[in-house]
Amino acid sequence: MEPIDINEEKIVYGDESIKVEKSTGISQAKRFKVLAELLQKKYSSPRYQAWKRRRGVLNRIRYCHEKTKKILVDNARKVAHEIVATAKKLGYAVARENLTGLKESLRRLPKNHRTKLMLMGYSRIKRWIDWQFLKHGVPRVAVDARNTSIECPKCDHIGLGEIGYRRLKCPRCGFEGDRDEVGKLNVRKRALRILGITGGSSDPPTATPQMTDVAPNRWGEPINHPKGGNPCPSGRGGGQL
């Protein structure tokens, strides 16, 4: 079983012995978003938004917004491909958090933290990962995302205490681990329970049929077109991923 834990800065995946960390691209993307906002503020007044009338400034603002989106989309595509390629190579199923209702929970977070998470777009990452699942026939499991970062993956106690920067310890059984590692192990544990697998087995359930009738894309992998639908997250179908 290959679990995935997604936070503000990193996407962490692997198994008990493998831990891979990938950047979400949010820090780089936010720099362009902030630049666009600064330009809008600089060329505006309470009565008149001059940036809308100045072509050079307007084009630069548009470029910053497009760059922000491009960084996040390209990063989501690349990481999704790497996650599913690793799972397929090892013969694993993949487990991810069910992020339904995340937007409502973000409203309770501090503004800066909330802005970065909403800009990153968990749903974008989810769509591209699920698209890769479907294309390669890799089985997947979505688990409840609540408390994955504060529950002990060993004894199920909820309420891990911080003992250092991003390091947690269970007051009941003494388990210690990095916050990302805790999240990853809890996603894996919950997925195995859903599948009814005990004893730490990572044998995957029956895989989704892999799509056929393919053409290569920019990542050197096939683009598939199943009958009756267009599952490509970009909505372009026959275009490149």
PyMOL commands that set and color helices and strands:
alter all, ss='L'
color gray80, all
select helices_A, chain A and resi 26-42+50-52+55-90+102-106+111-120+122-136+179-195
alter helices_A, ss='H'
color red, helices_A
select strands_A, chain A and resi 2-6+10-14+19-23+94-98+140-144+161-164+167-169+176-178+214-216+222-224
alter strands_A, ss='S'
color yellow, strands_A
deselect
rebuild
show_as cartoon
